[in-house]
């Protein structure tokens, strides 16, 4: 039986990790990622 290796890549950025009172800096997004 042949095995097929599959990969799933999930990319989060921008609005997905931005809070309503933030401007979207790299530091803000990194902090939001740590909280999730």
N, C-alpha and C positions, 0 to 999 in steps of 0.2 A: 504494500500500500504506500503510495506517495504521500509525503507530508508536506504541507504548504505552510511556511512560516509567515505569519501576518503581523504587521505592526500597526499600532494606532498612535497617531500624534495629535496631541491637543495643544493648541496655542491660545494663550490668553493675553490680551493686551487692550490698550485703549479703554473704551467704555465698559468692557467686561470687568475691569478691576479698578474703576474710577468711582469715587464717592461724589455725591452731588456738590459738596463744598470744596472740591479740589480742582486744580488746574491741569493735572495729569503729568507732573514731573516724574522722572525715573524713580526718585526716592519715594514719592507717594505711592507709586504703583508697587514697588518692592515691599513697602510696609503693608499694603493691603494684601499682598500675596502671603506674607508671613502670618497674617491674621486668619486666613482661610484654611 
